[in-house]
Amino acid sequence: MGALSIQHLLVVLVVVLLLFGSKKLPEIGGGLGRAIKNFKKATTEPDEIDITARNNSNDNNKSA
């Protein structure tokens, strides 16, 4: 009961095709692929922290 057979997958594919249409499926697949790619990229990159000091020129010019 827990395993998906080919028949189950075909029924799901037909239902998705009926709901979204054949023109929307490539857009949905492309968007899902980009989302997975960006997620994998974000999880493998080290966190970048900017620790450089900011030079405020307005504070240095006020000597009065």
C-alpha positions as CSV (number, residue, x, y, z in Angstrom):
1,M,0.0,0.0,0.0
2,G,2.9,2.4,0.6
3,A,4.6,1.9,-2.8
4,L,3.7,3.9,-5.8
5,S,3.2,1.8,-9.0
6,I,3.4,3.0,-12.6
7,Q,-0.4,3.1,-12.7
8,H,-0.5,5.5,-9.8
9,L,2.1,7.8,-11.3
10,L,0.2,7.8,-14.7
11,V,-3.0,8.8,-12.9
12,V,-1.3,11.6,-11.1
13,L,0.3,12.8,-14.4
14,V,-3.1,12.8,-16.1
15,V,-4.7,14.8,-13.3
16,V,-1.8,17.4,-13.3
17,L,-2.1,17.6,-17.1
18,L,-5.8,18.3,-16.8
19,L,-5.4,20.9,-14.1
20,F,-2.6,22.9,-15.5
21,G,-2.7,22.2,-19.3
22,S,0.2,21.3,-21.5
23,K,1.5,24.8,-22.0
24,K,1.9,25.5,-18.3
25,L,3.8,22.3,-17.4
26,P,7.2,23.4,-18.9
27,E,6.9,26.7,-17.0
28,I,6.2,25.0,-13.8
29,G,9.0,22.5,-14.4
30,G,11.5,25.3,-15.2
31,G,10.5,27.3,-12.1
32,L,10.8,24.2,-9.9
33,G,14.2,23.4,-11.4
34,R,15.5,27.0,-10.8
35,A,14.2,26.9,-7.2
36,I,16.0,23.6,-6.5
37,K,19.2,24.9,-8.1
38,N,19.1,28.2,-6.0
39,F,18.4,26.2,-2.8
40,K,21.3,23.9,-3.4
41,K,23.6,26.9,-4.2
42,A,22.5,28.7,-1.0
43,T,23.1,25.7,1.2
44,T,26.6,24.9,-0.1
45,E,27.9,28.5,-0.2
46,P,29.6,29.7,3.0
47,D,28.0,32.7,4.6
48,E,29.6,36.0,3.6
49,I,29.9,38.6,6.3
50,D,31.1,42.1,5.5
51,I,33.2,43.3,8.4
52,T,34.8,46.3,6.8
53,A,34.6,49.6,8.7
54,R,32.5,52.4,7.1
55,N,34.1,55.8,6.9
56,N,31.6,58.5,7.6
57,S,32.9,61.7,6.0
58,N,30.2,63.8,7.6
59,D,31.5,63.1,11.1
60,N,35.1,64.0,10.2
61,N,34.2,67.4,8.6
62,K,32.4,68.7,11.7
63,S,35.1,70.3,13.8
64,A,33.2,73.3,15.1
